[in-house]
Amino acid sequence: MTTQLDDIRAKLIATFSPTECLLEDESAAHAGHAGAASGGSHYRLRLISAVFEGKNRLNRHRLVYDCLDDMMQQKIHALAITALAPSEIK
C-alpha cells in the first residue's frame, strides 16, 4: 500500500527524472490551520532536475504544479518548492 507521499514522489520522479527528490510532509506543524481542516496536506520539496535548466523560478514552479495538478486542492494544500537545475548545485 502506497502513501500519499509515495504517490507524489512517484509522479515527480516520472516527470522530472531528478537527481534529487526530497519531499517532506510538514502537515503536523500546521495542525489547526484552515488548510488542514479541509484535508489537504502541507509539503516541502527540493527537486534537482535537468528539466529546470534555463528556466526561471516561476516556470519551474508551474512545471511542478502541472505535474501534481490532479492532487492540488484536495490532497495537497500547500507545497513549498525549491526547484534547481544541476548546474546550480555547488
N, C-alpha and C positions, 0 to 999 in steps of 0.2 A: 504494500500500500504506500503510495507516494503522498507526501505532504504538499501543501501549497508552495512552500519554499522550494521543494524539489521541482514542482511544475514550472515555477517562474525561472529557476536556474536552467532547466532543460530548454525552455523557449529561447532564452538569451544565448545559450551555447549553440543551439541550432542556427540561430540567425547571425550571430557575430563571430563565431569561431574564435573566441577570445583567448589571449594568452593568460589572462587572469579574470576571474569572475568571483568576486567576494560579495555575498548577499547576506545581510543580517536582518533579522526580524526584531524591530525595536518597539513592537506593539505594547509590551508591558510597561514601557516608560511613558506611554500615552494613555494609560487607563483613565477613564473618566472624561476623556476628550470626546467631543461630538462625533468625530470620525470613528472612534472606537465603538460608539453606541450603534452605528449603522452596520457594524460587522466588518468594515474594511480594516486592513492591517497597515502598519507603518514599516517601511523597509529602508535600508541604506544599501546602496550598490556602488561598488568600484569595479569598473569594467574596462579592460585594456584590449583594444582590437584594432587591426589594420583598417577596418571599415571606417574608422573615425579620422584617418589620415586626411589632412587637407580640409576638414570640416570644422566650422566654428561650434562653440558650445551649444547654441540654440539648436542647430541642425542635429547635433549628436543626441541631445535630449529628445528631439522629435522622433529620431530613429528608434530610441529605446521605448518611448511611449507607443509608437506604432506597433512595435513588436509585442507589447503587452496589452494592446488595446482592448481585447476581449475580457481582460481581468481588471481593468481600471474601473473605479467607482464601486463595484460590488465587492471584489476581493482585495483590491489594493486601494487604500485611502490616500496614502502619502508615500512618495518614493524620492529619497534624496540620492541624486545621481552624481557620481564622479566618472566621467567617460573620457578616456585618454587614448591617444594613438601610441604605438610602441616607441616612436621616435621621441616622445615626450618624457619617457621614463629614463631616469639617470641612475 
